[in-house]
């Protein structure tokens, strides 16, 4: 039966774990001892990348929780920081000014000291400085000046150097280890000395004839956090801690002395929501003292222990019962132990999680020792110990609309009371949704609504009327309840509320009235109260649009009576919401009003005298009782215009009379945009001229009184 396919659920990432959804409805979690993700400045868990990249005279590694900057030269600086302005900077004392070379996550300085190479290695959780002593010409002692920013360094009673900010431990400088090419461990010390750290190997041990070169010396800087922990212990050296070594051991050495290993994983809180249907504890075997197959067993650890302090002497007790086991046959391979019952007991709080002790079933058999990589193995972090859990599926609630990303929000058009829908599923138990909870925030983190627990089978939430504002980006998430278990929260999804542009804009020139009629489709968006009308020269840039109406247009029509004659314009319209939000401009419509002379009608006009606006004085005269004449001045009356037109045909004459039907107010304007709305007053005078051999022509003189309403 093929293995189920899986998709990573990125929003459930943690520093040390990856979460996958299987196509059979179950979930799978891979838990590591060291971080596989780091939290970036935007609060997103990203894959750690320890690759060094060149940057001038430095190489850098920034895609991780503790960024590193390393000088290309052996006598330069090496800095590690915690992304909060706190850092440690090393500077080797006395090396040659040699330029190093870097490959992937390792910067190597060959012969930085006589017959000694210096390597800086970026691991998933820290910075390793590895010294490789290549011959008996190598120095036995090395000094590094140390500067710290926002931290104080101290060497504690357990011999470990820690960098603190107040009481908080930010960096741990683990005790160094040392071994030769034959795997023989050597005595090594390190100590703070007036702002410097000295690392020394016992000179007599180095000078022994049996010494197998090269000798590796590894003082490591790590950043503490939620990592798990691992270490091996040895009956042959019962008081020595091996928590910083790159290997885990189980079995008997060449003299039959027993080695054991301890491993503790951190189980994130959300895992406790599940029932664990399968769990494997995986170790990568890279070496062995003999090719004989030996069984390695897993036991439950029964008390707390410290990665950098545990020894054979102070090791915690472990259960007599075997939790899981595997026959280790060969090397360069994963070996997995079934620990499902133990993990479920941890999740059910039957036992506290103190980890797993790895014991060889033939613990004191000579050369039964098996070597596995520890979490301090920096060459290939994918071979670190891991715990793989398969979990029965909980119900899921996945937003099905308005579900964009933070970088590409979905668009919510013309609606500030949207429906937020999701897809509910319960692939394992097939139970119906009975409750839900929705949280809605602005993208900047302001709470808009938290529904709390809502008893409903509906897979949607309807926002209250006018709950949102146009032009704002929101984020929301949902979780659902199946009557037994809550789902975990969905990932945050994003949308932006947009008021769309009006459509259907037309612009029709009205020659007789000397204006352009604008009309568009009434906007159906929620909370729309009006429009703005814009105009520009037809071929001009959009940035030259000017607003035509100075108060909002309430209806979906407008008359532009301010355009100049014969000019081609482009018009656009925007919609306005009650909260002041304005949509983008509509697709433009073209409009041109064409007319001849100063007045616009249905026929060509020939102007006689230049028309002039006048304001007549309003006055009255009467005779008082005493016989005196009384004149009353009422000021100026409405404007009047007297204009004379020539006609050359009877049809033109008739068209001129149609300009102002008797008693009807009409609007006309001159070529400069001055508008008059008026009625014909008095008689129209006519002067007819007969020219032999030609058509009849004449002049008509109109007097128009302005009407203001």
C-alpha positions as CSV (number, residue, x, y, z in Angstrom):
1,X,0.0,0.0,0.0
2,X,1.6,3.3,-1.0
3,X,2.4,5.9,1.6
4,X,-0.1,8.8,1.9
5,X,1.0,12.0,0.3
6,X,1.4,15.0,2.5
7,X,1.3,18.8,2.4
8,X,3.1,21.0,4.9
9,X,0.8,23.2,7.0
10,X,3.1,26.3,7.1
11,X,1.1,28.1,9.8
12,X,1.6,25.3,12.2
13,X,5.4,25.5,12.0
14,X,7.4,25.9,15.2
15,X,11.1,26.3,15.8
16,X,11.7,22.6,16.0
17,X,8.9,21.0,14.1
18,X,7.2,20.6,10.7
19,X,3.5,19.7,10.5
20,X,2.0,17.9,7.5
21,X,-1.6,17.1,6.4
22,X,-1.9,13.6,4.9
23,X,-4.3,12.8,2.2
24,X,-6.0,10.2,4.5
25,X,-7.1,12.9,6.9
26,X,-4.3,12.3,9.4
27,X,-1.5,14.6,10.4
28,X,2.2,14.0,10.7
29,X,4.7,15.9,12.7
30,X,8.4,15.8,12.5
31,X,10.1,17.0,15.7
32,X,13.8,17.8,15.8
33,X,16.2,18.5,18.7
34,X,17.5,21.7,17.0
35,X,15.6,24.4,15.2
36,X,14.7,23.9,11.6
37,X,12.8,27.3,11.4
38,X,13.5,30.8,12.5
39,X,11.1,33.6,13.2
40,X,11.7,36.5,10.9
41,X,11.0,40.2,11.6
42,X,7.5,39.8,10.3
43,X,6.7,37.0,12.7
44,X,6.7,34.3,10.0
45,X,8.5,30.9,10.5
46,X,10.9,30.4,7.7
47,X,13.3,27.5,6.9
48,X,16.7,27.9,8.4
49,X,19.4,28.3,5.8
50,X,22.9,28.2,7.3
51,X,24.6,28.9,4.0
52,X,27.4,31.5,4.2
53,X,27.2,34.2,1.5
54,X,30.0,36.7,0.5
55,X,29.5,40.4,1.5
56,X,32.7,42.4,0.9
57,X,35.4,41.4,3.4
58,X,32.9,39.3,5.3
59,X,30.7,36.3,4.8
60,X,27.2,36.3,6.3
61,X,24.4,33.9,7.3
62,X,21.2,35.8,8.0
63,X,18.3,33.3,7.3
64,X,18.3,31.9,10.8
65,X,17.4,32.9,14.3
66,X,20.9,34.0,15.2
67,X,22.5,35.7,12.2
68,X,26.3,35.5,11.8
69,X,28.9,37.7,10.3
70,X,32.4,36.4,9.8
71,X,35.6,38.1,8.6
72,X,37.2,36.5,5.6
73,X,40.6,36.7,7.4
74,X,41.7,34.5,10.3
75,X,42.6,37.5,12.5
76,X,39.3,39.2,11.9
77,X,36.1,39.1,13.9
78,X,33.2,36.6,14.1
79,X,29.9,37.9,15.4
80,X,26.6,36.2,16.3
81,X,23.5,38.1,17.4
82,X,20.0,37.3,18.6
83,X,18.1,39.7,16.3
84,X,17.4,42.0,19.3
85,X,20.6,44.0,19.3
86,X,22.5,41.6,21.6
87,X,25.6,39.9,20.3
88,X,28.9,38.3,21.0
89,X,32.0,39.0,18.9
90,X,35.1,36.8,18.8
91,X,38.6,37.9,17.6
92,X,41.4,35.3,17.6
93,X,44.6,36.4,19.1
94,X,47.9,35.7,17.2
95,X,46.8,34.0,14.0
96,X,48.3,34.8,10.6
97,X,46.5,37.3,8.3
98,X,45.3,34.5,6.0
99,X,42.2,34.8,3.9
100,X,39.8,31.9,4.3
101,X,37.5,30.2,1.8
102,X,33.9,29.2,2.4
103,X,31.7,26.5,1.1
104,X,28.1,26.1,2.2
105,X,28.1,26.8,5.9
106,X,31.8,26.5,6.7
107,X,34.5,29.1,6.5
108,X,38.0,27.6,6.6
109,X,41.3,29.3,7.4
110,X,44.2,26.9,6.6
111,X,47.2,27.2,8.9
112,X,45.8,30.1,10.9
113,X,48.3,29.1,13.6
114,X,51.2,26.8,12.9
115,X,49.9,23.4,11.7
116,X,46.4,24.4,12.9
117,X,43.3,25.2,10.8
118,X,40.5,27.4,12.1
119,X,37.0,26.8,10.9
120,X,33.8,28.7,11.6
121,X,30.7,26.6,11.1
122,X,27.2,27.9,11.2
123,X,24.8,25.3,12.7
124,X,21.1,25.5,12.9
125,X,21.3,27.0,16.4
126,X,24.6,28.6,16.8
127,X,28.2,29.0,15.8
128,X,30.9,26.4,16.0
129,X,34.6,27.3,16.0
130,X,36.5,24.2,15.2
131,X,40.3,23.9,15.6
132,X,42.0,21.2,13.7
133,X,45.5,20.4,15.1
134,X,47.4,18.7,12.3
135,X,50.7,17.7,14.0
136,X,52.8,17.9,17.1
137,X,53.8,21.4,15.9
138,X,50.4,22.7,16.7
139,X,50.0,25.0,19.8
140,X,48.2,23.5,22.8
141,X,46.5,26.8,23.8
142,X,44.4,29.3,21.9
143,X,43.1,32.7,23.0
144,X,40.0,34.6,21.6
145,X,39.2,38.1,22.6
146,X,35.4,38.4,23.3
147,X,33.3,41.6,23.1
148,X,29.6,41.6,23.9
149,X,26.8,44.0,23.1
150,X,24.0,44.1,25.7
151,X,25.3,41.0,27.4
152,X,27.4,40.1,30.4
153,X,29.6,37.0,30.3
154,X,30.3,34.8,33.4
155,X,31.6,31.3,34.0
156,X,29.2,29.4,36.2
157,X,29.9,26.8,38.9
158,X,29.3,24.0,36.3
159,X,32.2,25.4,34.2
160,X,30.0,26.6,31.4
161,X,30.3,30.2,30.2
162,X,26.9,32.0,29.7
163,X,26.0,35.3,28.2
164,X,23.1,37.0,30.0
165,X,20.9,40.0,29.6
166,X,19.8,40.5,33.2
167,X,18.7,37.1,34.3
168,X,17.9,35.8,30.8
169,X,20.5,33.5,29.3
170,X,21.0,34.5,25.6
171,X,24.0,32.5,24.6
172,X,25.7,29.4,26.1
173,X,29.3,28.8,25.3
174,X,29.5,25.0,25.8
175,X,32.5,23.2,27.3
176,X,34.8,22.2,24.5
177,X,35.5,18.6,23.6
178,X,38.7,17.1,22.1
179,X,39.5,13.8,20.3
180,X,42.2,12.5,18.0
181,X,41.8,10.7,14.7
182,X,41.4,7.4,16.5
183,X,38.5,8.7,18.6
184,X,40.4,9.0,21.8
185,X,39.2,11.8,23.9
186,X,41.6,14.3,25.4
187,X,41.6,16.6,28.4
188,X,40.6,20.2,27.5
189,X,39.9,23.3,29.5
190,X,38.5,26.7,28.8
191,X,38.2,29.8,31.0
192,X,37.4,33.5,30.9
193,X,40.6,35.7,31.2
194,X,40.0,39.5,31.3
195,X,37.7,39.8,28.3
196,X,39.1,36.8,26.5
197,X,38.4,33.0,26.4
198,X,41.3,30.6,26.5
199,X,40.9,27.1,25.1
200,X,43.7,24.6,26.0
201,X,44.5,21.0,25.3
202,X,46.7,19.1,27.8
203,X,50.2,19.4,26.3
204,X,51.3,16.0,27.7
205,X,48.3,14.3,26.1
206,X,49.1,15.9,22.7
207,X,52.7,14.8,23.0
208,X,52.0,11.1,23.5
209,X,53.5,8.9,20.8
210,X,50.2,7.1,20.3
211,X,48.5,10.3,19.4
212,X,46.6,9.9,16.1
213,X,46.6,13.2,14.1
214,X,44.7,15.3,13.4
215,X,43.2,16.3,16.7
216,X,39.9,18.2,16.7
217,X,39.0,20.8,19.3
218,X,35.5,22.2,19.4
219,X,34.2,25.0,21.6
220,X,30.7,25.8,20.5
221,X,28.4,28.8,21.0
222,X,24.7,28.1,20.9
223,X,21.6,30.1,21.5
224,X,19.2,28.5,24.0
225,X,15.5,28.3,23.3
226,X,13.0,25.6,22.8
227,X,15.5,23.1,21.5
228,X,15.4,19.5,22.7
229,X,18.6,18.1,24.2
230,X,20.8,15.0,23.8
231,X,24.0,13.6,25.2
232,X,25.9,10.4,25.7
233,X,27.4,9.1,28.9
234,X,30.2,6.6,29.5
235,X,30.8,4.2,32.3
236,X,34.6,4.3,31.5
237,X,34.6,8.1,32.2
238,X,31.7,8.4,34.7
239,X,32.2,12.0,35.7
240,X,32.5,13.5,32.1
241,X,29.7,15.2,30.3
242,X,29.4,14.7,26.5
243,X,26.4,17.0,25.8
244,X,28.2,19.0,23.1
245,X,29.6,16.0,21.1
246,X,28.4,15.3,17.6
247,X,27.7,11.6,18.4
248,X,25.3,9.5,20.5
249,X,26.6,6.1,21.5
250,X,25.0,2.8,22.7
251,X,26.9,-0.4,23.6
252,X,30.2,-1.6,24.8
253,X,33.6,-0.2,23.8
254,X,36.7,-2.2,23.1
255,X,37.1,-2.9,26.8
256,X,33.4,-3.6,27.3
257,X,32.7,-0.4,29.1
258,X,29.0,0.6,28.5
259,X,27.8,3.8,26.7
260,X,24.3,5.1,26.8
261,X,22.5,8.1,25.3
262,X,19.8,10.4,26.4
263,X,17.4,12.4,24.1
264,X,14.6,14.7,25.0
265,X,12.2,16.3,22.4
266,X,9.9,19.3,23.1
267,X,6.3,18.5,22.2
268,X,4.5,21.7,21.3
269,X,1.2,22.3,23.0
270,X,-1.1,21.9,19.9
271,X,0.1,18.2,19.5
272,X,-1.9,17.4,22.7
273,X,-5.1,18.0,20.7
274,X,-4.6,14.8,18.9
275,X,-4.6,11.1,19.5
276,X,-1.3,9.6,18.4
277,X,-1.7,6.6,16.1
278,X,2.0,6.1,15.3
279,X,5.3,7.4,16.6
280,X,8.9,6.5,15.7
281,X,12.1,7.6,17.3
282,X,14.7,7.8,14.5
283,X,18.5,7.7,14.8
284,X,21.1,7.8,11.9
285,X,23.8,5.3,12.5
286,X,27.1,6.4,10.9
287,X,29.7,4.0,12.5
288,X,30.1,0.9,14.6
289,X,33.0,-0.9,16.3
290,X,31.9,-4.2,14.6
291,X,29.6,-5.3,11.9
292,X,27.7,-7.6,14.2
293,X,24.0,-6.8,14.5
294,X,23.0,-5.5,17.9
295,X,19.6,-4.5,19.2
296,X,19.2,-0.9,20.6
297,X,16.4,-0.3,23.0
298,X,14.4,2.8,24.1
299,X,13.5,3.3,27.8
300,X,11.5,6.1,29.4
301,X,13.6,8.6,31.4
302,X,12.0,9.2,34.8
303,X,13.6,12.4,36.0
304,X,15.0,15.7,34.6
305,X,18.6,16.0,33.4
306,X,20.8,18.7,31.9
307,X,22.3,18.4,28.5
308,X,25.6,20.0,29.5
309,X,25.7,18.5,33.0
310,X,24.6,14.9,32.7
311,X,27.2,12.2,33.3
312,X,27.2,8.5,34.0
313,X,27.4,9.2,37.7
314,X,24.4,11.6,37.9
315,X,22.3,10.1,35.1
316,X,18.5,9.9,35.8
317,X,16.7,6.6,36.3
318,X,14.9,5.0,33.4
319,X,12.0,2.5,33.2
320,X,12.8,-1.2,33.3
321,X,10.3,-1.8,30.6
322,X,11.4,-1.5,26.9
323,X,9.4,1.1,25.1
324,X,10.7,0.2,21.6
325,X,13.7,-1.4,20.0
326,X,15.4,-1.9,16.6
327,X,18.2,-4.2,15.3
328,X,21.0,-2.0,14.0
329,X,22.3,-3.7,10.9
330,X,24.9,-1.7,9.1
331,X,25.6,2.0,8.9
332,X,24.7,5.1,6.8
333,X,21.0,4.5,7.5
334,X,18.1,5.5,9.6
335,X,17.0,3.1,12.4
336,X,13.5,3.6,13.8
337,X,11.9,2.5,17.1
338,X,8.2,2.4,17.7
339,X,7.5,4.6,20.7
340,X,3.8,5.3,20.1
341,X,2.7,4.1,23.5
342,X,5.2,6.4,25.3
343,X,4.3,9.4,23.2
344,X,0.6,8.9,23.9
345,X,1.3,8.6,27.6
346,X,3.1,11.9,27.4
347,X,0.2,13.6,25.5
348,X,-2.3,12.2,28.1
349,X,0.0,13.4,31.0
350,X,0.4,9.8,32.3
351,X,4.1,10.5,32.5
352,X,6.1,13.7,32.4
353,X,8.3,14.0,29.3
354,X,11.9,13.7,30.4
355,X,12.9,12.0,27.2
356,X,14.2,8.6,26.0
357,X,17.3,6.7,27.1
358,X,19.0,4.6,24.4
359,X,20.6,1.4,25.7
360,X,22.2,-1.5,23.8
361,X,20.6,-4.9,24.6
362,X,24.2,-6.2,24.9
363,X,25.5,-3.2,26.9
364,X,28.9,-4.6,28.0
365,X,29.7,-6.8,25.1
366,X,33.1,-5.8,23.7
367,X,32.8,-3.8,20.4
368,X,29.0,-3.8,20.5
369,X,29.1,0.0,20.4
370,X,27.0,1.8,17.7
371,X,27.5,5.5,16.8
372,X,24.6,7.8,15.9
373,X,24.7,11.5,15.0
374,X,23.6,13.9,17.7
375,X,22.0,17.3,17.3
376,X,25.4,18.9,17.4
377,X,26.4,17.3,14.1
378,X,26.7,20.4,11.9
379,X,27.6,18.9,8.5
380,X,24.1,17.6,7.7
381,X,21.3,18.7,10.1
382,X,18.9,16.3,8.3
383,X,20.6,13.4,10.0
384,X,19.9,14.7,13.5
385,X,17.7,12.6,15.8
386,X,14.0,13.1,15.1
387,X,10.6,12.1,16.5
388,X,8.0,11.4,13.8
389,X,4.3,11.4,15.0
390,X,1.3,10.4,13.0
391,X,-1.8,11.9,14.6
392,X,-5.5,11.2,14.1
393,X,-7.1,14.1,12.3
394,X,-9.1,16.7,14.0
395,X,-11.8,18.6,12.0
396,X,-10.5,21.3,9.8
397,X,-11.9,24.7,8.9
398,X,-10.3,26.3,5.8
399,X,-11.3,29.8,4.6
400,X,-12.8,29.3,1.1
401,X,-13.1,33.0,0.0
402,X,-11.6,36.3,0.8
403,X,-8.5,34.1,1.5
404,X,-5.5,35.9,0.0
405,X,-2.1,36.2,1.5
406,X,-0.4,39.0,3.3
407,X,1.5,39.9,0.1
408,X,-1.5,39.4,-2.2
409,X,-4.7,40.0,-0.4
410,X,-8.0,39.0,-2.0
411,X,-10.3,41.8,-3.1
412,X,-13.7,42.4,-1.6
413,X,-15.6,44.6,-4.1
414,X,-18.4,47.0,-3.1
415,X,-19.2,45.2,0.2
416,X,-18.3,46.4,3.8
417,X,-20.5,43.7,5.3
418,X,-19.1,40.6,3.6
419,X,-19.7,37.0,4.3
420,X,-16.6,35.0,5.5
421,X,-17.1,31.4,4.4
422,X,-15.0,28.3,5.1
423,X,-14.8,24.6,4.1
424,X,-15.4,22.3,7.0
425,X,-14.1,18.7,7.0
426,X,-13.8,15.9,9.5
427,X,-12.1,13.2,7.4
428,X,-11.5,10.7,10.2
429,X,-14.7,10.8,12.3
430,X,-17.1,12.3,9.7
431,X,-18.8,14.4,12.4
432,X,-20.8,17.5,11.5
433,X,-19.8,21.0,12.7
434,X,-21.6,22.1,15.7
435,X,-19.8,25.3,16.7
436,X,-17.4,27.8,15.3
437,X,-15.3,30.8,16.2
438,X,-14.1,33.6,13.8
439,X,-11.6,36.3,14.5
440,X,-11.3,39.4,12.3
441,X,-8.6,42.0,12.6
442,X,-7.2,44.8,10.5
443,X,-3.9,43.8,8.9
444,X,-2.1,46.1,11.4
445,X,-3.5,44.1,14.3
446,X,-6.6,46.0,15.5
447,X,-9.4,43.7,16.6
448,X,-12.6,44.2,14.6
449,X,-14.7,41.2,15.8
450,X,-14.2,38.0,17.8
451,X,-17.4,36.0,17.6
452,X,-16.5,33.8,20.6
453,X,-18.1,30.4,20.5
454,X,-21.1,30.3,18.1
455,X,-23.4,27.3,18.1
456,X,-24.1,26.8,14.4
457,X,-23.6,24.3,11.6
458,X,-23.2,27.2,9.1
459,X,-19.8,27.3,7.5
460,X,-19.9,31.0,7.2
461,X,-20.1,34.2,9.2
462,X,-22.0,37.3,8.0
463,X,-20.4,40.6,9.1
464,X,-22.7,43.2,10.5
465,X,-23.9,46.0,8.2
466,X,-21.3,48.5,7.5
467,X,-18.9,46.8,9.8
468,X,-15.8,47.4,7.7
469,X,-14.4,50.4,5.9
470,X,-13.4,50.7,2.2
471,X,-9.7,50.8,1.4
472,X,-8.6,48.7,4.4
473,X,-6.8,45.4,4.4
474,X,-8.2,42.8,6.9
475,X,-7.1,39.4,8.1
476,X,-9.3,36.6,9.5
477,X,-9.2,33.0,10.7
478,X,-11.6,30.4,11.9
479,X,-11.8,27.2,13.9
480,X,-14.6,24.7,14.1
481,X,-15.9,22.1,16.7
482,X,-17.3,18.7,15.8
483,X,-19.0,17.9,19.1
484,X,-15.8,16.4,20.5
485,X,-12.8,18.3,19.4
486,X,-12.0,21.8,18.2
487,X,-9.9,22.1,15.1
488,X,-6.8,24.2,15.3
489,X,-7.1,27.7,14.0
490,X,-6.9,28.1,10.2
491,X,-4.0,30.1,8.8
492,X,-4.6,33.9,8.6
493,X,-6.0,35.0,5.3
494,X,-6.2,38.5,4.0
495,X,-8.6,40.7,1.9
496,X,-8.9,44.4,1.0
497,X,-12.3,46.1,0.7
498,X,-12.5,48.1,-2.6
499,X,-15.2,50.3,-4.0
500,X,-15.1,49.6,-7.7
501,X,-15.3,52.3,-10.4
502,X,-18.6,53.2,-11.9
503,X,-19.4,51.6,-15.3
504,X,-21.4,52.5,-18.4
505,X,-20.2,56.1,-18.6
506,X,-21.4,58.0,-21.8
507,X,-20.7,61.6,-22.8
508,X,-23.2,63.1,-25.3
509,X,-22.6,66.6,-26.7
510,X,-25.8,68.7,-26.8
511,X,-25.3,71.4,-29.4
512,X,-28.6,73.1,-28.9
513,X,-28.0,73.6,-25.2
514,X,-24.2,74.1,-25.4
515,X,-23.3,71.4,-22.9
516,X,-22.3,67.7,-22.6
517,X,-24.8,65.2,-21.0
518,X,-23.0,62.6,-18.9
519,X,-24.7,59.4,-17.7
520,X,-23.5,56.1,-16.1
521,X,-24.9,53.0,-14.5
522,X,-26.0,53.6,-10.9
523,X,-23.5,52.0,-8.5
524,X,-24.8,49.0,-6.6
525,X,-22.0,49.0,-4.0
526,X,-22.8,49.1,-0.3
527,X,-22.7,52.5,1.5
528,X,-22.3,54.6,-1.8
529,X,-23.8,58.1,-1.5
530,X,-22.5,60.0,-4.6
531,X,-20.1,60.6,-7.4
532,X,-17.3,62.9,-8.6
533,X,-17.0,63.9,-12.2
534,X,-13.6,64.5,-13.8
535,X,-12.5,66.0,-17.2
536,X,-9.3,66.3,-19.1
537,X,-8.2,67.2,-22.6
538,X,-8.6,64.0,-24.7
539,X,-5.0,63.3,-25.3
540,X,-3.6,64.6,-22.0
541,X,-2.2,62.4,-19.2
542,X,-4.5,61.0,-16.6
543,X,-2.7,63.1,-14.0
544,X,-4.3,66.2,-15.6
545,X,-7.9,65.2,-14.7
546,X,-9.7,68.0,-12.9
547,X,-13.0,67.7,-11.0
548,X,-15.9,69.3,-12.8
549,X,-18.5,69.2,-10.0
550,X,-17.7,70.9,-6.8
551,X,-20.4,69.2,-4.8
552,X,-21.0,65.5,-5.0
553,X,-23.4,64.3,-7.6
554,X,-26.1,62.3,-6.0
555,X,-27.7,60.8,-9.1
556,X,-26.0,58.9,-11.9
557,X,-26.1,61.8,-14.4
558,X,-24.5,65.2,-14.7
559,X,-24.4,68.1,-17.2
560,X,-21.1,69.7,-18.0
561,X,-21.9,73.2,-19.2
562,X,-18.4,74.6,-18.7
563,X,-16.5,73.0,-21.7
564,X,-15.2,75.2,-24.5
565,X,-16.5,74.9,-28.0
566,X,-14.9,72.4,-30.3
567,X,-12.6,70.9,-27.7
568,X,-12.3,67.1,-27.4
569,X,-12.5,66.0,-23.7
570,X,-12.2,62.7,-21.9
571,X,-14.5,62.3,-18.9
572,X,-14.3,59.9,-15.9
573,X,-16.4,59.3,-12.8
574,X,-15.6,58.0,-9.4
575,X,-17.9,56.6,-6.7
576,X,-17.9,58.0,-3.1
577,X,-18.7,56.0,0.1
578,X,-20.1,57.5,3.3
579,X,-16.8,57.0,5.0
580,X,-15.1,59.3,2.5
581,X,-13.5,56.6,0.5
582,X,-13.3,57.3,-3.3
583,X,-13.1,54.6,-5.9
584,X,-10.7,54.7,-8.8
585,X,-11.8,56.5,-11.9
586,X,-14.1,54.8,-14.4
587,X,-13.1,54.0,-18.0
588,X,-13.1,57.4,-19.8
589,X,-15.8,58.6,-22.2
590,X,-15.1,61.1,-25.0
591,X,-17.2,64.3,-25.4
592,X,-17.0,67.3,-27.7
593,X,-19.5,70.2,-28.1
594,X,-19.3,71.8,-31.5
595,X,-21.0,75.2,-32.3
596,X,-20.5,78.3,-34.5
597,X,-20.4,81.8,-33.2
598,X,-21.3,82.8,-29.7
599,X,-24.5,81.0,-29.4
600,X,-25.3,77.4,-30.0
601,X,-28.3,76.1,-31.7
602,X,-29.4,73.6,-34.3
603,X,-28.2,75.8,-37.2
604,X,-25.3,78.0,-38.0
605,X,-25.5,81.5,-36.5
606,X,-24.2,84.7,-38.0
607,X,-23.5,87.3,-35.4
608,X,-24.2,90.9,-36.1
609,X,-23.3,93.2,-33.2
610,X,-21.2,91.9,-30.3
611,X,-23.7,90.9,-27.7
612,X,-23.5,92.7,-24.4
613,X,-24.9,91.9,-21.1
614,X,-26.8,94.7,-19.3
615,X,-28.5,95.1,-16.0
616,X,-31.4,97.6,-16.2
617,X,-32.3,99.7,-13.3
618,X,-35.7,99.0,-11.7
619,X,-37.6,102.2,-10.8
620,X,-41.2,103.5,-10.4
621,X,-42.8,106.9,-10.5
622,X,-45.9,108.1,-8.8
623,X,-47.6,111.4,-7.7
624,X,-47.9,112.0,-4.0
625,X,-51.1,113.4,-2.4
626,X,-49.5,116.8,-2.2
627,X,-49.0,116.6,-6.0
628,X,-45.2,116.0,-5.7
629,X,-43.6,113.5,-8.1
630,X,-42.0,110.5,-6.3
631,X,-39.4,108.2,-8.0
632,X,-38.6,104.9,-6.3
633,X,-35.3,103.1,-7.3
634,X,-35.4,99.3,-6.8
635,X,-31.8,98.7,-7.8
636,X,-30.7,96.4,-10.7
637,X,-33.0,93.8,-12.2
638,X,-32.0,90.5,-13.9
639,X,-29.4,90.7,-16.6
640,X,-30.6,91.1,-20.1
641,X,-28.9,90.4,-23.4
642,X,-29.7,91.9,-26.8
643,X,-28.3,89.9,-29.7
644,X,-28.8,90.2,-33.4
645,X,-28.5,87.2,-35.8
646,X,-28.5,87.1,-39.6
647,X,-30.3,84.4,-41.5
648,X,-29.9,83.5,-45.1
649,X,-32.7,81.0,-45.6
650,X,-36.2,80.6,-44.3
651,X,-35.0,77.4,-42.6
652,X,-32.4,79.4,-40.7
653,X,-35.0,82.0,-39.8
654,X,-37.3,79.3,-38.3
655,X,-34.4,77.7,-36.4
656,X,-33.6,81.1,-34.8
657,X,-37.1,81.4,-33.5
658,X,-36.8,77.9,-32.0
659,X,-33.9,79.1,-29.8
660,X,-36.3,80.7,-27.2
661,X,-39.9,79.4,-27.5
662,X,-42.2,82.0,-26.1
663,X,-42.4,81.9,-22.3
664,X,-40.0,78.9,-22.0
665,X,-36.7,79.3,-20.1
666,X,-33.7,77.9,-22.0
667,X,-30.0,77.7,-21.2
668,X,-27.3,78.8,-23.6
669,X,-23.7,80.0,-23.2
670,X,-21.0,81.8,-25.1
671,X,-17.7,80.4,-26.3
672,X,-16.0,81.5,-23.1
673,X,-18.3,79.4,-21.0
674,X,-20.6,82.1,-19.7
675,X,-24.1,80.7,-19.3
676,X,-27.4,82.4,-19.4
677,X,-30.7,80.8,-18.6
678,X,-33.4,83.1,-19.8
679,X,-36.7,83.8,-21.5
680,X,-37.6,85.9,-24.4
681,X,-39.0,89.3,-23.5
682,X,-40.6,91.8,-25.7
683,X,-41.0,91.4,-29.4
684,X,-38.4,90.0,-31.8
685,X,-37.6,92.7,-34.3
686,X,-36.8,91.7,-37.9
687,X,-35.1,93.6,-40.7
688,X,-35.6,91.8,-44.1
689,X,-33.2,92.5,-47.0
690,X,-34.0,91.4,-50.5
691,X,-31.1,91.0,-52.9
692,X,-32.0,90.5,-56.5
693,X,-30.9,87.1,-57.8
694,X,-30.3,85.8,-54.3
695,X,-32.3,84.2,-51.5
696,X,-34.0,86.2,-48.9
697,X,-31.9,87.2,-46.0
698,X,-32.5,89.3,-42.9
699,X,-31.7,90.1,-39.3
700,X,-33.5,89.0,-36.1
701,X,-32.9,90.8,-32.8
702,X,-33.7,89.1,-29.6
703,X,-33.9,90.4,-26.0
704,X,-33.5,87.8,-23.3
705,X,-34.0,88.2,-19.6
706,X,-32.0,86.0,-17.3
707,X,-33.8,83.4,-15.1
708,X,-31.9,82.4,-12.1
709,X,-34.0,79.4,-10.9
